[in-house]
């Protein structure tokens, strides 16, 4: 049973890597983003998308932690 789980995990990881590789290879067009008057460098669409995903993966848990702390502090003040 443990070997089956390992094989299924390996297949899942392999499919995920292949999907990411296909996404990166299909999105090589260079674009320049304009945000609040600031123009970014010419980067591939796939790189911008992956960077946005990684930044969101960092900011999301931090924001959740901050909100959890503030709600705990507010509950303590009510008691």
N, C-alpha and C positions, 0 to 999 in steps of 0.2 A: 504494500500500500504506500509506503514511504517513497519507493522508487517511482511509482506512478505519479505522485505529487511533484517529485523533482522533474520528471519528464514533462508534465503539463506546464510547470513553471518555466522550464527552459523553452518550450514551444511558444508560450505566451511572450516571453522576453524577446525571442527571436522575431516573432511577428511584429512586436512593438518597434524594434530596431529597424526592421525592413520598412515599416510604415513611415517612420521618421526619416529614413534615408530617401524614400521616394518623395516625401514632401519637400525635403531640402533640394533634391535634384530637379524637381519640377518648378521650383520657385527661385530661379537664379536671376530674374530681372532686377536691375538696380533701380532703386527709388530714393528720393530725398524727401524727408518729412519736414513739414513746416509747422511749428508749434509756438504760439505766442510771439511771433516775429523771429524766432530762432530757427535757422535752417540747419538741418543735420547733414552729415556726410552721405554720399551715395553708398548705400548698402543693399545687399540682396534682400528681397521680401522675406525669405525664410529666416534670415538672421534677425531681422527686426521682430518677426513673430516669435521666435524662440526666446529672444531677450525679453520681450513683453511677458511671455509665459513665466520665465524664471523670476522676473521682478515681482510679478503677482504672487508667485509661490512663496516669496520671502515676505512681502508686505502683508499678505492675508493672515498668516498666523500671528504676526506681530500686532496687527490691528485687533484680532480676536483676543489676544492676551491683554492688551490695554483696556479694551471694553469690559472684559471679565473682571479686571482689577478695579475699575471704576464702579462697576455695579456692586461688587463686594463691599467697597468702601461706603457706598450709598446705603446699602442694607445695614451695615454696622451703625451708621449714624441714626437710622430709624429705630434701632433697638435700644 
